[in-house]
């Protein structure tokens, strides 16, 4: 209850309630001044009649309408019956929306919104009457007027207006916050975003979003706050970030975002550490390489005599490699690299990589190469290479391209052979094709005679044709695989539906026919009697209950000597 208080003539003042941080404080104004109440405080007027006619007997400010005068007069100089009290307030409702107007009165109460009556309980009653009206208030400023009269008897009145915050009722978004600004402190690296307070009564708070220039705002806000400012520490990358603020109400409705507020940060972020470290010896020195680092404009190269030694800078470059021309041949060095960006930020050092500047003299070309066709492919022989630092031989086979007048040997990748041997059993399906061969020599520094000189003794040879003269029919349900094993040849196949067993056949080149080797109900067979140093051809058929066999599936395998 907020009864009017008596003021003395000597004081000659009226009580005015003003808001300060949400609390009500009392201030005095000269009696001659018109009473002014700061919104959302009501202006209250007392009348000595029920028609609100004439000049009010008293005017003051009231923070809420909740009075119970009983049978007493509401203020000095007013009667206890047949009086009226009027409250008015004009306030900004922001985006507006659904509101509830609960009213209680003894005797009469009427509530007006912008002059339109919304509540009407206008009767002389002996008990308190109650009514709640749901109203949709448009956005912006609106005026509420509440008229109360007491005809006879006890007097009490209560009224409030509150937003309806159920998400099923309130579908009105808050207004977009205004007055948004963003500032950036280069000393602290902090960005402060500020905005004006929204007017909505059901405001839950604000959501602050941040995005990098060129990207979109994420679905999740950077922060939520009930304040009208937020301080952020954006990544110190020298890039531009944008902020926007959205208001959210208690029903979960979110406003549109404010205009972008940009800040450009100070670049204090070092580039990533270089990776992909490598070294390679070259004629002019030892080349240190690494993968390109995003944002780097240059690199620094550091060298030490051991992995955990003291590293000294030996050079800088804008490229992704650096040739250390001062590296001595035959000496192992350790390197670490850093990346620098345009702001001069230097990354941490990379992991260490070691390298040795090696000799670049390849062995002499291999001579005395002979290639003999065999039943398992070819037997290759050569003369021992005299290089003292010889590490291995590489036997490479190739395909002859061109016509009879000019042919070229297109080489396949080779097979490395120990430096202690001068022969190699080259296994391949002997089907009568002509091939070319070279034997390359490689030293312990990795120098290849052929790769350095592009010259080698080329020997051509034609394979024996071991292909069975009996063609394999098509349409077999069997899927046969033949592999070489320690005990001979291992055959395996996929099971066939409805098959009661399988027949295994081997090619006899002398009889020029596939001869039966075994019958089995399993899906594998080991030919332990298969001779080494030749090529073996096999068939497998599926056998059915009626004694018939499916078409065979074929495969072959070479057994080296």
Buried (B, 14 or more C-beta within 10 A) or exposed (E): EBEBEEBEEEEEBBBBBBBEEEEBEEEEEEEEEEBEBBEBBBBBBBBBBBEEEEEBBBBBBBBBBBBBBEEEBBBEEBEBBBBBBBBBBBBBBBBBBBBBBBBBBBBBBBBBBEEEEBBBBBEEEEEBBEBEBEBEBEBEEBEBBBBBBBBEBBBBBBBEBEBBBEEEBBEBBBBBBEEBEBEBEEEEBBBBBBBEBBBBBBBBBBBBBBBEEEEEBEEEBBBEBEEBEBBBEBEBBBBBBBBBBBBBBBBEBBBEBBEBBEBBBBBEBBBBBBEEBEBBBBEEBBBBBBEEBEBBEBBBBBBBEEEEEEBEEBBEBEEBBBBBEEBEEEEBBBBBBBBBBEBEBBBEBBEBBEBBBBBEEBBEBBEEBBBEBBBBBBBBBBEBBEBEEBBBBBBBBBEBEEEEEEBEBEBEEBBEBEBEEBEBBBBBBBEEEEBBBBBBBBBBBBBBBBEEEEEBBBBEBEBBEBBBEEEBEEEBBBBBBBEBBEEBBBBBBEEBEEBEBBBBBBBEBEEEEBEEBBEBEEBEBBBEEBEEBBBBBBBBBBBBEEEEBBBBBBBBBBBEE
